[in-house]
Amino acid sequence: MKLMNKQKARITNKSKRLALSVIEREDLSMAIANQALKLPVWECSYYHLFLPIEKFAEVNTEYLLHILNGKDKNVVLSKSNFETLSMTNILLMDSTVIKLNTHDIPEPIEGIEIASEKIEVVFVPLLAFDEKGHRAGYGKGFYDKFLSECNPDIIKIGLSFFEAEETDFNDISETDVSLDFCVTPKRIYSF
């Protein structure tokens, strides 16, 4: 079996993502949200959701947010600390003010902090993933660190415009946290 390193997958998928038009990204994001409805996760209470970084053409999670709000779920957003490479979890409320940080990541300015252990489902951003559930993010380790602080039975769901890499990543580290599912516009991968 051929292997691929995560850096190559990052570069390839970042350029593929940026090549998508805004309309294509919106259609694919809606398809991902519709696929996500088939996941066995909707009985939980606390869901961590990332807000998309526009300049990186990430999956628009607004459609998932509508689903979560419609199901009356508690939605938690992260606030990043680039000095410690850590995230604080803030409960999304009607009064929550979202602002771009210095890295153009939309995040809450302030709010009620939710302990990582309380979160049951995490929708995880990624650039690429393989068929074993390993993901390639942006390489800073924010989500790996955050997920390692959560309950061991937390459900980790990647969201991707593209299907799994045909080759496995050969540079998985012991701090990498694998996904349980990955949702694409066409299917749900279960690991």
N, CA and C atoms as a LAMMPS dump frame, in Angstrom:
ITEM: TIMESTEP
0
ITEM: NUMBER OF ATOMS
573
ITEM: BOX BOUNDS ff ff ff
-5.0000000000000000e+02 5.0000000000000000e+02
-5.0000000000000000e+02 5.0000000000000000e+02
-5.0000000000000000e+02 5.0000000000000000e+02
ITEM: ATOMS id mol type element x y z
1 1 1 N 0.828 -1.187 0
2 1 2 C 0 0 0
3 1 3 C 0.873 1.251 0
4 2 1 N 0.51 2.206 -0.856
5 2 2 C 1.242 3.473 -0.9
6 2 3 C 0.855 4.329 0.29
7 3 1 N 1.804 5.118 0.761
8 3 2 C 1.556 6.018 1.879
9 3 3 C 1.759 7.45 1.432
10 4 1 N 1.141 8.373 2.136
11 4 2 C 1.257 9.799 1.813
12 4 3 C 1.486 10.561 3.115
13 5 1 N 2.277 11.634 3.051
14 5 2 C 2.402 12.417 4.278
15 5 3 C 1.312 13.487 4.322
16 6 1 N 1.021 13.92 5.542
17 6 2 C -0.081 14.862 5.747
18 6 3 C 0.191 16.208 5.078
19 7 1 N 1.453 16.622 5.039
20 7 2 C 1.772 17.916 4.432
21 7 3 C 1.392 17.942 2.949
22 8 1 N 1.683 16.857 2.245
23 8 2 C 1.316 16.783 0.818
24 8 3 C -0.212 16.825 0.672
25 9 1 N -0.92 16.105 1.538
26 9 2 C -2.386 16.094 1.495
27 9 3 C -2.938 17.483 1.798
28 10 1 N -2.32 18.182 2.757
29 10 2 C -2.752 19.545 3.088
30 10 3 C -2.667 20.45 1.863
31 11 1 N -1.513 20.44 1.209
32 11 2 C -1.272 21.312 0.052
33 11 3 C -2.26 20.997 -1.073
34 12 1 N -2.407 19.719 -1.385
35 12 2 C -3.295 19.295 -2.467
36 12 3 C -4.737 19.703 -2.2
37 13 1 N -5.22 19.401 -0.993
38 13 2 C -6.626 19.673 -0.697
39 13 3 C -6.909 21.15 -0.474
40 14 1 N -5.935 21.882 0.02
41 14 2 C -6.138 23.328 0.186
42 14 3 C -6.345 23.961 -1.191
43 15 1 N -5.532 23.576 -2.176
44 15 2 C -5.686 24.163 -3.519
45 15 3 C -6.986 23.689 -4.18
46 16 1 N -7.381 22.427 -3.96
47 16 2 C -8.655 21.937 -4.509
48 16 3 C -9.829 22.714 -3.911
49 17 1 N -9.741 22.995 -2.623
50 17 2 C -10.809 23.726 -1.94
51 17 3 C -10.905 25.156 -2.449
52 18 1 N -9.754 25.809 -2.588
53 18 2 C -9.741 27.192 -3.064
54 18 3 C -10.22 27.309 -4.509
55 19 1 N -10.128 26.21 -5.265
56 19 2 C -10.58 26.217 -6.659
57 19 3 C -12.106 26.136 -6.787
58 20 1 N -12.774 25.766 -5.685
59 20 2 C -14.234 25.699 -5.718
60 20 3 C -14.824 27.107 -5.72
61 21 1 N -15.881 27.296 -6.49
62 21 2 C -16.563 28.596 -6.461
63 21 3 C -17.359 28.706 -5.159
64 22 1 N -17.787 29.908 -4.824
65 22 2 C -18.599 30.118 -3.624
66 22 3 C -19.885 29.297 -3.71
67 23 1 N -20.497 29.285 -4.883
68 23 2 C -21.742 28.528 -5.073
69 23 3 C -21.491 27.029 -4.888
70 24 1 N -20.394 26.525 -5.449
71 24 2 C -20.057 25.105 -5.272
72 24 3 C -19.853 24.78 -3.787
73 25 1 N -19.129 25.654 -3.077
74 25 2 C -18.881 25.416 -1.64
75 25 3 C -20.183 25.397 -0.853
76 26 1 N -21.094 26.322 -1.188
77 26 2 C -22.378 26.361 -0.477
78 26 3 C -23.198 25.1 -0.756
79 27 1 N -23.248 24.679 -2.018
80 27 2 C -23.992 23.46 -2.369
81 27 3 C -23.4 22.237 -1.67
82 28 1 N -22.068 22.14 -1.662
83 28 2 C -21.401 21.004 -1.021
84 28 3 C -21.594 21.048 0.494
85 29 1 N -21.55 22.244 1.071
86 29 2 C -21.758 22.394 2.518
87 29 3 C -23.166 21.956 2.91
88 30 1 N -24.159 22.317 2.085
89 30 2 C -25.533 21.903 2.359
90 30 3 C -25.668 20.382 2.241
91 31 1 N -25.001 19.797 1.244
92 31 2 C -25.031 18.337 1.072
93 31 3 C -24.396 17.639 2.281
94 32 1 N -23.327 18.216 2.814
95 32 2 C -22.672 17.652 4.007
96 32 3 C -23.634 17.697 5.192
97 33 1 N -24.318 18.813 5.379
98 33 2 C -25.28 18.933 6.481
99 33 3 C -26.407 17.911 6.327
100 34 1 N -26.877 17.717 5.104
101 34 2 C -27.938 16.729 4.869
102 34 3 C -27.45 15.316 5.162
103 35 1 N -26.212 15.011 4.782
104 35 2 C -25.628 13.701 5.115
105 35 3 C -25.519 13.541 6.625
106 36 1 N -25.11 14.617 7.313
107 36 2 C -24.901 14.566 8.763
108 36 3 C -26.178 14.175 9.513
109 37 1 N -27.332 14.47 8.922
110 37 2 C -28.598 14.088 9.559
111 37 3 C -28.714 12.573 9.741
112 38 1 N -27.953 11.801 8.964
113 38 2 C -27.988 10.335 9.047
114 38 3 C -27.088 9.788 10.156
115 39 1 N -26.285 10.658 10.782
116 39 2 C -25.378 10.217 11.845
117 39 3 C -26.159 9.796 13.094
118 40 1 N -25.629 8.834 13.851
119 40 2 C -26.311 8.391 15.082
120 40 3 C -25.897 9.234 16.292
121 41 1 N -26.021 10.563 16.176
122 41 2 C -25.492 11.444 17.232
123 41 3 C -26.499 12.461 17.749
124 42 1 N -27.74 12.378 17.33
125 42 2 C -28.663 13.479 17.587
126 42 3 C -29.377 13.394 18.934
127 43 1 N -29.017 12.406 19.768
128 43 2 C -29.599 12.305 21.111
129 43 3 C -28.757 13.044 22.147
130 44 1 N -27.585 13.515 21.749
131 44 2 C -26.682 14.202 22.677
132 44 3 C -27.171 15.625 22.954
133 45 1 N -26.513 16.292 23.912
134 45 2 C -26.92 17.651 24.291
135 45 3 C -25.921 18.729 23.894
136 46 1 N -24.597 18.434 24.027
137 46 2 C -23.574 19.454 23.79
138 46 3 C -22.749 19.114 22.546
139 47 1 N -22.774 20.033 21.577
140 47 2 C -22.101 19.854 20.287
141 47 3 C -21.112 20.993 20.071
142 48 1 N -19.881 20.647 19.784
143 48 2 C -18.861 21.653 19.462
144 48 3 C -18.853 21.821 17.947
145 49 1 N -18.954 23.063 17.497
146 49 2 C -18.994 23.356 16.069
147 49 3 C -17.949 24.413 15.742
148 50 1 N -17.222 24.224 14.672
149 50 2 C -16.286 25.269 14.23
150 50 3 C -17.006 26.201 13.271
151 51 1 N -16.615 27.45 13.28
152 51 2 C -17.123 28.402 12.295
153 51 3 C -16.074 28.497 11.197
154 52 1 N -16.493 28.534 9.928
155 52 2 C -15.529 28.458 8.82
156 52 3 C -14.645 29.697 8.682
157 53 1 N -13.393 29.428 8.323
158 53 2 C -12.451 30.499 7.994
159 53 3 C -12.643 30.781 6.502
160 54 1 N -13.205 31.93 6.199
161 54 2 C -13.583 32.264 4.817
162 54 3 C -12.405 32.182 3.856
163 55 1 N -11.251 32.748 4.239
164 55 2 C -10.116 32.79 3.304
165 55 3 C -9.557 31.4 2.998
166 56 1 N -9.896 30.399 3.825
167 56 2 C -9.451 29.026 3.58
168 56 3 C -10.53 28.17 2.934
169 57 1 N -11.662 28.8 2.572
170 57 2 C -12.75 28.119 1.863
171 57 3 C -13.21 26.86 2.593
172 58 1 N -13.376 26.974 3.915
173 58 2 C -13.792 25.816 4.711
174 58 3 C -15.272 25.505 4.503
175 59 1 N -15.663 24.302 4.922
176 59 2 C -17.065 23.899 4.891
177 59 3 C -17.881 24.921 5.682
178 60 1 N -18.969 25.391 5.089
179 60 2 C -19.85 26.34 5.775
180 60 3 C -20.717 25.55 6.755
181 61 1 N -20.473 25.748 8.038
182 61 2 C -21.187 24.998 9.072
183 61 3 C -22.502 25.663 9.489
184 62 1 N -22.875 26.734 8.806
185 62 2 C -24.139 27.413 9.121
186 62 3 C -25.322 26.458 8.971
187 63 1 N -25.247 25.558 7.987
188 63 2 C -26.338 24.603 7.765
189 63 3 C -26.445 23.631 8.939
190 64 1 N -25.314 23.187 9.462
191 64 2 C -25.316 22.323 10.649
192 64 3 C -25.819 23.097 11.87
193 65 1 N -25.454 24.347 11.957
194 65 2 C -25.91 25.184 13.065
195 65 3 C -27.433 25.285 13.062
196 66 1 N -28.034 25.438 11.876
197 66 2 C -29.497 25.489 11.772
198 66 3 C -30.122 24.179 12.256
199 67 1 N -29.491 23.053 11.883
200 67 2 C -29.995 21.746 12.324
201 67 3 C -29.922 21.654 13.852
202 68 1 N -28.776 22.025 14.409
203 68 2 C -28.587 21.951 15.859
204 68 3 C -29.572 22.867 16.588
205 69 1 N -29.763 24.073 16.082
206 69 2 C -30.728 24.994 16.693
207 69 3 C -32.151 24.445 16.58
208 70 1 N -32.463 23.868 15.427
209 70 2 C -33.795 23.29 15.221
210 70 3 C -34.073 22.122 16.15
211 71 1 N -33.023 21.42 16.549
212 71 2 C -33.157 20.298 17.484
213 71 3 C -32.965 20.756 18.933
214 72 1 N -32.831 22.066 19.126
215 72 2 C -32.695 22.663 20.463
216 72 3 C -31.49 22.113 21.229
217 73 1 N -30.36 22.016 20.54
218 73 2 C -29.121 21.509 21.146
219 73 3 C -28.267 22.664 21.658
220 74 1 N -27.383 22.371 22.595
221 74 2 C -26.405 23.34 23.079
222 74 3 C -25.222 23.333 22.129
223 75 1 N -24.923 24.481 21.554
224 75 2 C -23.817 24.595 20.603
225 75 3 C -22.667 25.334 21.285
226 76 1 N -21.49 24.759 21.16
227 76 2 C -20.295 25.322 21.764
228 76 3 C -19.327 25.721 20.66
229 77 1 N -18.79 26.936 20.745
230 77 2 C -17.797 27.425 19.789
231 77 3 C -16.474 27.587 20.514
232 78 1 N -15.383 27.534 19.76
233 78 2 C -14.075 27.663 20.408
234 78 3 C -13.505 29.064 20.236
235 79 1 N -12.668 29.41 21.188
236 79 2 C -11.891 30.641 21.159
237 79 3 C -10.441 30.189 21.27
238 80 1 N -9.614 30.553 20.292
239 80 2 C -8.241 30.041 20.197
240 80 3 C -7.24 30.903 20.945
241 81 1 N -6.272 30.242 21.565
242 81 2 C -5.14 30.917 22.189
243 81 3 C -3.887 30.436 21.458
244 82 1 N -3.311 31.304 20.638
245 82 2 C -2.176 30.9 19.803
246 82 3 C -0.859 30.819 20.582
247 83 1 N -0.831 31.363 21.797
248 83 2 C 0.387 31.24 22.614
249 83 3 C 0.486 29.848 23.213
250 84 1 N -0.651 29.299 23.66
251 84 2 C -0.649 27.971 24.28
252 84 3 C -1.154 26.885 23.327
253 85 1 N -1.567 27.278 22.116
254 85 2 C -2.172 26.37 21.135
255 85 3 C -3.331 25.598 21.757
256 86 1 N -4.161 26.34 22.487
257 86 2 C -5.301 25.714 23.162
258 86 3 C -6.585 26.461 22.796
259 87 1 N -7.696 25.842 23.137
260 87 2 C -8.999 26.434 22.838
261 87 3 C -9.861 26.459 24.103
262 88 1 N -10.619 27.539 24.244
263 88 2 C -11.627 27.668 25.286
264 88 3 C -12.968 27.45 24.613
265 89 1 N -13.863 26.748 25.273
266 89 2 C -15.173 26.432 24.702
267 89 3 C -16.228 27.369 25.263
268 90 1 N -16.908 28.078 24.371
269 90 2 C -17.905 29.077 24.758
270 90 3 C -19.289 28.653 24.243
271 91 1 N -20.289 28.689 25.134
272 91 2 C -21.655 28.348 24.767
273 91 3 C -22.223 29.427 23.848
274 92 1 N -22.743 29.018 22.705
275 92 2 C -23.351 29.962 21.759
276 92 3 C -24.757 30.313 22.251
277 93 1 N -24.993 31.612 22.398
278 93 2 C -26.301 32.104 22.825
279 93 3 C -26.755 33.185 21.848
280 94 1 N -28.001 33.59 21.947
281 94 2 C -28.514 34.648 21.067
282 94 3 C -27.695 35.925 21.201
283 95 1 N -27.152 36.172 22.379
284 95 2 C -26.409 37.41 22.64
285 95 3 C -24.908 37.304 22.322
286 96 1 N -24.459 36.131 21.884
287 96 2 C -23.036 35.936 21.621
288 96 3 C -22.582 36.805 20.449
289 97 1 N -21.501 37.545 20.652
290 97 2 C -20.911 38.37 19.596
291 97 3 C -19.738 37.6 18.998
292 98 1 N -19.779 37.431 17.678
293 98 2 C -18.721 36.721 16.956
294 98 3 C -17.859 37.76 16.245
295 99 1 N -16.555 37.59 16.356
296 99 2 C -15.622 38.517 15.713
297 99 3 C -14.44 37.723 15.166
298 100 1 N -13.844 38.199 14.06
299 100 2 C -12.647 37.543 13.521
300 100 3 C -11.468 37.867 14.421
301 101 1 N -10.675 36.814 14.771
302 101 2 C -9.462 37.079 15.543
303 101 3 C -8.343 37.503 14.592
304 102 1 N -7.135 37.655 15.082
305 102 2 C -6.021 38.132 14.251
306 102 3 C -5.637 37.15 13.154
307 103 1 N -6.133 35.908 13.235
308 103 2 C -5.866 34.896 12.203
309 103 3 C -7.09 34.674 11.304
310 104 1 N -8.051 35.602 11.366
311 104 2 C -9.292 35.545 10.581
312 104 3 C -10.193 34.359 10.921
313 105 1 N -10.082 33.88 12.156
314 105 2 C -10.952 32.803 12.628
315 105 3 C -12.134 33.452 13.355
316 106 1 N -13.374 33.18 12.903
317 106 2 C -14.529 33.736 13.614
318 106 3 C -14.689 33.021 14.959
319 107 1 N -14.792 33.813 16.032
320 107 2 C -14.94 33.215 17.35
321 107 3 C -15.678 34.158 18.283
322 108 1 N -16.265 33.603 19.348
323 108 2 C -16.98 34.452 20.294
324 108 3 C -16.007 35.355 21.053
325 109 1 N -16.438 36.589 21.324
326 109 2 C -15.599 37.512 22.082
327 109 3 C -15.536 37.072 23.541
328 110 1 N -16.701 36.705 24.082
329 110 2 C -16.772 36.234 25.465
330 110 3 C -18.042 35.42 25.623
331 111 1 N -18.214 34.835 26.79
332 111 2 C -19.418 34.069 27.042
333 111 3 C -19.214 33.051 28.14
334 112 1 N -20.183 32.165 28.279
335 112 2 C -20.153 31.128 29.306
336 112 3 C -19.23 30.008 28.845
337 113 1 N -18.211 29.727 29.652
338 113 2 C -17.26 28.673 29.302
339 113 3 C -17.844 27.307 29.655
340 114 1 N -17.691 26.367 28.736
341 114 2 C -18.164 24.993 28.925
342 114 3 C -16.934 24.087 29.022
343 115 1 N -16.9 23.243 30.037
344 115 2 C -15.769 22.321 30.222
345 115 3 C -15.706 21.331 29.069
346 116 1 N -14.504 21.016 28.627
347 116 2 C -14.307 20.067 27.517
348 116 3 C -14.99 18.733 27.8
349 117 1 N -14.977 18.306 29.064
350 117 2 C -15.553 17.003 29.428
351 117 3 C -17.062 16.952 29.221
352 118 1 N -17.701 18.112 29.162
353 118 2 C -19.161 18.168 29.025
354 118 3 C -19.6 17.988 27.564
355 119 1 N -18.694 18.258 26.629
356 119 2 C -19.025 18.19 25.199
357 119 3 C -19.1 16.723 24.766
358 120 1 N -20.157 16.395 24.011
359 120 2 C -20.385 15.005 23.61
360 120 3 C -20.039 14.735 22.146
361 121 1 N -20.204 15.74 21.289
362 121 2 C -19.953 15.594 19.852
363 121 3 C -19.13 16.788 19.386
364 122 1 N -18.106 16.509 18.585
365 122 2 C -17.277 17.584 18.031
366 122 3 C -17.249 17.46 16.514
367 123 1 N -17.643 18.532 15.826
368 123 2 C -17.47 18.615 14.38
369 123 3 C -16.102 19.243 14.154
370 124 1 N -15.239 18.506 13.476
371 124 2 C -13.819 18.857 13.387
372 124 3 C -13.469 19.367 11.988
373 125 1 N -12.803 20.523 11.903
374 125 2 C -12.336 20.98 10.587
375 125 3 C -11.131 20.154 10.154
376 126 1 N -10.939 20.045 8.861
377 126 2 C -9.778 19.309 8.354
378 126 3 C -9.489 19.72 6.92
379 127 1 N -8.302 19.382 6.482
380 127 2 C -7.938 19.587 5.079
381 127 3 C -8.013 18.275 4.307
382 128 1 N -7.709 17.17 4.987
383 128 2 C -7.733 15.859 4.343
384 128 3 C -7.892 14.798 5.42
385 129 1 N -8.296 13.603 4.991
386 129 2 C -8.387 12.473 5.923
387 129 3 C -8.144 11.192 5.141
388 130 1 N -7.713 10.142 5.851
389 130 2 C -7.493 8.864 5.172
390 130 3 C -8.58 7.866 5.591
391 131 1 N -8.544 6.679 5.014
392 131 2 C -9.613 5.704 5.247
393 131 3 C -9.552 5.048 6.62
394 132 1 N -8.556 5.404 7.408
395 132 2 C -8.473 4.899 8.784
396 132 3 C -8.943 5.942 9.797
397 133 1 N -9.358 7.12 9.309
398 133 2 C -9.87 8.144 10.205
399 133 3 C -8.832 9.124 10.705
400 134 1 N -7.617 9.048 10.165
401 134 2 C -6.601 10.046 10.516
402 134 3 C -6.887 11.31 9.714
403 135 1 N -6.696 12.471 10.35
404 135 2 C -6.971 13.725 9.663
405 135 3 C -5.717 14.567 9.554
406 136 1 N -5.712 15.392 8.538
407 136 2 C -4.673 16.417 8.397
408 136 3 C -5.373 17.752 8.544
409 137 1 N -5.026 18.462 9.62
410 137 2 C -5.559 19.802 9.838
411 137 3 C -4.532 20.796 9.32
412 138 1 N -4.465 21.932 9.991
413 138 2 C -3.515 22.968 9.56
414 138 3 C -2.134 22.787 10.176
415 139 1 N -1.996 21.803 11.069
416 139 2 C -0.675 21.455 11.575
417 139 3 C -0.273 22.067 12.904
418 140 1 N -1.16 22.834 13.528
419 140 2 C -0.82 23.459 14.816
420 140 3 C -1.19 22.574 16.006
421 141 1 N -2.091 21.609 15.8
422 141 2 C -2.467 20.684 16.861
423 141 3 C -3.552 21.163 17.811
424 142 1 N -4.248 22.252 17.47
425 142 2 C -5.312 22.768 18.337
426 142 3 C -6.346 21.683 18.661
427 143 1 N -6.864 21.047 17.615
428 143 2 C -7.936 20.072 17.84
429 143 3 C -7.421 18.802 18.499
430 144 1 N -6.222 18.356 18.175
431 144 2 C -5.677 17.172 18.841
432 144 3 C -5.558 17.423 20.34
433 145 1 N -5.081 18.599 20.703
434 145 2 C -4.942 18.95 22.122
435 145 3 C -6.319 19.03 22.784
436 146 1 N -7.251 19.726 22.14
437 146 2 C -8.601 19.863 22.672
438 146 3 C -9.272 18.501 22.839
439 147 1 N -9.205 17.658 21.809
440 147 2 C -9.865 16.353 21.859
441 147 3 C -9.264 15.454 22.929
442 148 1 N -7.973 15.602 23.189
443 148 2 C -7.34 14.79 24.232
444 148 3 C -7.811 15.203 25.632
445 149 1 N -8.382 16.406 25.751
446 149 2 C -8.914 16.899 27.034
447 149 3 C -10.375 16.491 27.244
448 150 1 N -11.014 15.988 26.196
449 150 2 C -12.432 15.617 26.27
450 150 3 C -12.571 14.201 26.818
451 151 1 N -13.813 13.816 27.109
452 151 2 C -14.082 12.444 27.522
453 151 3 C -13.621 11.487 26.439
454 152 1 N -13.098 10.32 26.822
455 152 2 C -12.631 9.358 25.813
456 152 3 C -13.73 8.901 24.849
457 153 1 N -15.005 8.963 25.284
458 153 2 C -16.097 8.501 24.419
459 153 3 C -16.728 9.615 23.583
460 154 1 N -16.064 10.766 23.52
461 154 2 C -16.576 11.86 22.694
462 154 3 C -16.633 11.405 21.233
463 155 1 N -17.64 11.873 20.506
464 155 2 C -17.797 11.497 19.096
465 155 3 C -17.167 12.587 18.245
466 156 1 N -16.182 12.195 17.43
467 156 2 C -15.402 13.134 16.621
468 156 3 C -15.784 12.968 15.148
469 157 1 N -16.307 14.054 14.566
470 157 2 C -16.836 13.996 13.2
471 157 3 C -16.125 15.024 12.326
472 158 1 N -15.397 14.552 11.333
473 158 2 C -14.762 15.44 10.375
474 158 3 C -15.76 15.849 9.296
475 159 1 N -15.521 17.009 8.694
476 159 2 C -16.351 17.499 7.59
477 159 3 C -15.429 17.807 6.424
478 160 1 N -15.708 17.231 5.267
479 160 2 C -14.819 17.399 4.127
480 160 3 C -15.587 17.501 2.812
481 161 1 N -15.162 18.432 1.975
482 161 2 C -15.728 18.531 0.629
483 161 3 C -15.333 17.329 -0.226
484 162 1 N -14.21 16.695 0.126
485 162 2 C -13.618 15.65 -0.716
486 162 3 C -13.621 14.311 0.002
487 163 1 N -13.508 13.253 -0.808
488 163 2 C -13.497 11.901 -0.251
489 163 3 C -12.139 11.605 0.4
490 164 1 N -12.06 10.467 1.082
491 164 2 C -10.835 10.064 1.785
492 164 3 C -9.673 9.916 0.806
493 165 1 N -8.469 10.196 1.304
494 165 2 C -7.265 9.959 0.513
495 165 3 C -7.192 8.462 0.215
496 166 1 N -6.736 8.117 -0.968
497 166 2 C -6.659 6.704 -1.346
498 166 3 C -5.486 5.996 -0.681
499 167 1 N -4.576 6.768 -0.119
500 167 2 C -3.435 6.19 0.585
501 167 3 C -3.472 6.668 2.038
502 168 1 N -2.947 5.859 2.929
503 168 2 C -2.923 6.234 4.344
504 168 3 C -1.788 7.203 4.615
505 169 1 N -1.956 8.008 5.648
506 169 2 C -0.895 8.929 6.056
507 169 3 C 0.225 8.139 6.728
508 170 1 N 1.456 8.495 6.406
509 170 2 C 2.599 7.78 6.973
510 170 3 C 3.276 8.549 8.1
511 171 1 N 2.711 9.677 8.48
512 171 2 C 3.354 10.502 9.497
513 171 3 C 2.395 10.823 10.646
514 172 1 N 1.714 9.792 11.131
515 172 2 C 0.814 9.936 12.261
516 172 3 C 1.659 9.96 13.538
517 173 1 N 1.379 10.933 14.411
518 173 2 C 2.117 10.991 15.672
519 173 3 C 1.232 10.474 16.8
520 174 1 N 1.828 10.201 17.945
521 174 2 C 1.062 9.659 19.068
522 174 3 C 0.088 10.682 19.651
523 175 1 N 0.262 11.966 19.314
524 175 2 C -0.678 12.987 19.805
525 175 3 C -1.851 13.2 18.853
526 176 1 N -1.81 12.612 17.654
527 176 2 C -2.911 12.744 16.698
528 176 3 C -4.137 11.977 17.205
529 177 1 N -5.288 12.624 17.158
530 177 2 C -6.535 11.998 17.58
531 177 3 C -7.343 11.683 16.322
532 178 1 N -7.709 10.417 16.164
533 178 2 C -8.456 9.979 14.984
534 178 3 C -9.934 10.33 15.083
535 179 1 N -10.574 10.361 13.935
536 179 2 C -12.004 10.64 13.831
537 179 3 C -12.819 9.363 14.057
538 180 1 N -14.083 9.534 14.442
539 180 2 C -15.025 8.418 14.488
540 180 3 C -15.817 8.342 13.182
541 181 1 N -16.092 9.52 12.619
542 181 2 C -16.823 9.628 11.354
543 181 3 C -16.214 10.765 10.541
544 182 1 N -16.425 10.724 9.231
545 182 2 C -16.157 11.888 8.4
546 182 3 C -17.301 11.994 7.4
547 183 1 N -17.865 13.176 7.31
548 183 2 C -19.018 13.409 6.434
549 183 3 C -18.554 14.187 5.212
550 184 1 N -18.859 13.647 4.045
551 184 2 C -18.592 14.328 2.779
552 184 3 C -19.948 14.56 2.102
553 185 1 N -19.977 15.303 1.002
554 185 2 C -21.275 15.505 0.331
555 185 3 C -21.919 14.214 -0.15
556 186 1 N -21.112 13.171 -0.388
557 186 2 C -21.642 11.938 -0.965
558 186 3 C -21.868 10.808 0.017
559 187 1 N -21.126 10.83 1.168
560 187 2 C -21.236 9.682 2.065
561 187 3 C -20.72 10.007 3.456
562 188 1 N -20.98 9.071 4.362
563 188 2 C -20.435 9.138 5.719
564 188 3 C -19.437 7.993 5.871
565 189 1 N -18.214 8.325 6.252
566 189 2 C -17.21 7.32 6.572
567 189 3 C -17.32 7.033 8.06
568 190 1 N -17.257 5.759 8.425
569 190 2 C -17.27 5.368 9.83
570 190 3 C -15.982 4.617 10.112
571 191 1 N -15.286 5.017 11.185
572 191 2 C -13.976 4.431 11.475
573 191 3 C -14.026 3.615 12.758
